[in-house]
Amino acid sequence: MQLSNARLFPLTLMLSLALLTFWLERTVRVEENHPSLRRHDPDYIVSNFRIIGYGPGGVLESTLSARKMVHYPDDDSTDLDAPRVLSTKAGEAPMTLTADRGALSQDGEDTFLYDNVLLVRKEIPLQPEMRMRTSFLHIVRGRSLVLTDRDVAIDEAGRSLTGRGMEYDNGARLLHLRERVRGRFEERKKQ
């Protein structure tokens, strides 16, 4: 069987296209794994960052601010420098939370505060101001819930509690300490 140029040309063209496709696929795969594409570099940085959350009817419910916000596209993470959260949801005690640093979940529903975390619940009828200190706090925004698995110290007028692991529901005004709980309660003076 003898091959003519008319038959050999399509075979040569197909082999060339197959080799070109193989080369292109290998080139693209090498570029995807290139070290410069795996770096954890920010795609944007915002100074004096602020997010304001409104509830039904346009009522202010929360404000999240930070000295600086940095977003990283490789893992879609967001870091906060000196975050401050102010919760003013109707029917709940106003709270202010501050920390040295923080992070936001990808959907923005969860806020994580780290290092020198301070939660201050404002004084409300029948309850004095409360201060909580810990090294880590997880805020679940939609449920008015704050959680930690670390040591926590809680102070109110004439009372103090310490423990490890805590869940505080601001809407229901329920505080649950998980373990190693210690407390000091002073008798309230009658006025």
N, C-alpha and C positions, 0 to 999 in steps of 0.2 A: 504494500500500500504506500503510495507516494503522496506527500503533502505538498500542496501547491501554495503559492503566496496568498491566494484568496482565502484558503483555510487556515493558514498559519497566522495571519494578521489578527483575527479575532481572538485566537488563543493567546497570543503575545499580549494583546491589549488587556484581556481578563487577568492574566498573571501579573501584569504591571499594576493594575488597579488593586488586586489583592495585596501585593507587597506595599503599595502606598497606604492602603487602609491599615495594615498591620503597623507600619511605621508611625502613622498619625495617632493610633490608639496608644502605642507605647509612649509617645511624646507627651500626650495629654495626661496620662496616668502619672508620669514622673513629675509634671508640673503641679498636679493636685497634692502630691506629697512633699512638695518643696518646703523647706524649713521656714521660709518667710511667710507662707500661708498658714502655718500652725502657731505663729506667735500670738501672744496675748496682748495685743496693742489696742488702745481705745480708738473707736471711730468718732466719738464726740465727747466733749467735756463741757459742762455747764457750770458757771460760777453763780453763786447766790440763787440756787435752784429752789423752786416752790411749785407744789401741786396743791390745788384747792379742790376738795370734794364736796359736792352738794347733794342733798337728799331730795326726796319728793317735794315738789312745790318750790324748789330753788333755795331751800334753807341750808346754810353753811353747816357741814357736819365735821369736816376734818381739814387740817392743813399739814402737809409734809414739806419741810424745808431743810436745806443743807447748805453748808458753805460751798461744797463742790459735789457734783454728780459726774461719774465717769461710766460710760457704757462700753462694753467689749463685745464685738460682733462674733467672735469665734465660739463663745458659749452663751451669748445673749444675756450676760450678767450685768448688773448695775450696782456700782459701789457708791456709798455716800460718805462724805467727810463732815463730821459734826452735825448729824441729823437731829431734827427736832420735830416731834409729832404733837399736834394739838387736836384733841378730840372734843367736839362741842355738840355731840348728837343730842337731840331733844329727848328728854326723859332719862338721861344718864348724867352722872356726875362729870363735870368737865375734868379732863386729864391732860397733863403735859408730860411728854416723855423725851428725854435727851440722852445722848451717848457720844462717845468719841468717834465711832464709825458705824456704818450700817450697810445693808444691802436690800435690794428689792427683788421679789420673785419676778419671773418673766411676765406674768399676767398683771402684776402690780397689786395683787390682793394681799400679799404677805410682806411684812417688813421685818427685817432682822436687825436688832441693835446689839452692838458689841462694845465692851470696855466702858467702865464707869457709867452704867445705865442707871438713870434715875427716873422713876415714875412718881409724879405728884398728882394725887386726886384732890381737887379743891374741896373745901368745906361745904357740906350740904346740910340741910335741916336734919338734926339728930345724929349727925356724923361729923367729927372733926376732920381736918386735913390729914391725909395719909401720904407717907413717903415710903417708896420701895427702892431698895438698892440691890443691884445684882451685876454680874459680868456679861450676861446674855439675856435677851428677851425677844420672843417671837410674837409679833402682833398680827392677829387675824382680823383684818379691817371690817369685813362684812358681818362678823359675829360679835364685835366689841369684846374680843377675847385676847388676853395676853398670857403667854406661857413661858416657862423656863425649866430646864432640867438642872440648873446650877443652884448654888447657895443664894439665898435671898434674905434680906433684912427689911422688916416692915416696922415703921414707927407711926404711931398716932398719939394724940395727947394722953399721957398716962399709961400707954400700952406699947409693948414692943414684942415682936415675934421674929424668930429666925427659923430657917429650915432649908431643906434641899428639895428642889422641884416644886413648882407652884403653878396654879391655874387661877386666873382672876377674870371673872365675867363682870364687866362694868355695868352691863344692862340689868342683870339680875342682882348685882351687888353681892356676888358669892366669891369667897376666897377659899381655895383648897391648897393646903401645904401637904406634900407627899411624905416626907421622911425627916428624921432628926429634928423634930419640931420642939422648940423651946420658947417659952413666953414669960413675960413679966407684966403684970397688971396692977396698977395702983388704983386705990379706991377713989372714985370721983368725989370731989368736994361739992357739997350742996351750996347753992347760991342763994 
